[in-house]
Amino acid sequence: MLQITYLTFCILGTILPYSQFILFLMEHGFDFQLFFEQLFSNRIASFSAMDLIVSSVIFWTFVFVEGRRLEMKNLWIYIVSNLLVGVSLALPLFLLMRERKQQQKHNYQFNS
């Protein structure tokens, strides 16, 4: 059940941010200068952007520490998903795969 919840969050975490990003691209194209101007256009936007940047760095640390502890492979996937979509996809994706890894270890220990 928890895996279905994480998967649902992955889907929502991709669709909701990209619904806004696609509208920006349709209106302005790949104007990254305008993108960053709007990202930091006022104090509230800057607050949100800084929060996401700090959260991302914390998440990357968590991925490498916890991923190595659990001997998870391809940890770079979570960093790339964070950069391409955001924490809204990367965090539930990592938690989903972490849950699967923990279940595999539990099943291996139970069957041994």
C-alpha angles and dihedrals in degrees: 000000000000090000091055089050092052091046090051089051090051090055094046091042089058101038099046099051093039091051086068097037092053090052089052090050092048091052101038108013119216094336098150093172089060090043092058092041090056092041089061098027096123140002095270093050089046090049090054094045093049091047091053093046093051091043090052094052090048090048092051089053091050092049094054096042098043095034093054092044090056093038092239117172132224096025089167089075091072093050091049092048088051092052096044098043112359145247087305089073103025098054098051090041091054092045090050093052091042090054090050091049092050091050090050091053091046092049091047091051092045093050095045 
